[in-house]
Amino acid sequence: GLGGILFNDVTGPVSRAGLQLAYAYHFKVGDFNKISIGLGGLLYQHVLDKGALTLDQPDDVAVRGGKEKKMTADAVFGVAYTSETFYAGFSVPQLFQSKLNFSDEGGSSGGRLMRHYFLLVGYKIQLAADYFLDPSLLLKAAEHGAPPQLDVNIKFLYKELLWGGVSDRKSVV
C-alpha cells in the first residue's frame, strides 16, 4: 500500500503543517492472518506565534512578538498482525527525534521531537449475527518525560457499519 497525508494542526500559539508519505507491505500468514509492515517519511513546518502567548511579564525580552518557523523531517515505523478476531500492532513515530529549537541564540537548550512507542492489542467477539464487541488495550510511552499511559477501550459494533464505545486512560506509574 502507498499513501499520503497533508495536515495542518493548530494548538494555541503552536501550529504544525506538513506532508507524510507512507508505504506498507502486507503478507498473508495462513488463510485469515496477515502481517503488515509500514514506513513513513514526514516533512513538518512548526510555527510558534510568540504574539499569541500570554506572559506574566509582558515586556520579557526572551519572548518578543512575531512568528518563528522551523522545518524538520522525521520518520515513523509500524508493524501489525491481524486475524479474524485478534489484532496487535506496534509503532514508533518520530524515529529521528529531530531537533526543534526556537531559541534565537542557537544554543543547545532547544527541544527535540521525542520518540514515542505505541502497543495495541485487541480481540473482536461476535455476540450475535450482526453484533460485535471489540475490547482493546493501547499502551503509550515516550523516551523521556511523560509517564506511560494505558488506554482501556471497548467498542460495540453493529454490522461493521455503526459503532460506539468508551475508553479510560490511566498513567501506568
Secondary structure, DSSP 8 states (H G I E B T S, - for coil): -EEEEEEEEEETTEEEEEEEEEEEEEEESSSS-EEEEEEEEEEEEEEEEGGG---SSTT-TTS-SSEEEEEEEEEEEEEEEE-SSEEEEEEEE-TT--EE---TT--TT-EE---EEEEEEEE-EEEETTEEEEEEEEEEEESSSS--EEEEEEEEEETTTEEEEEEEEEE--
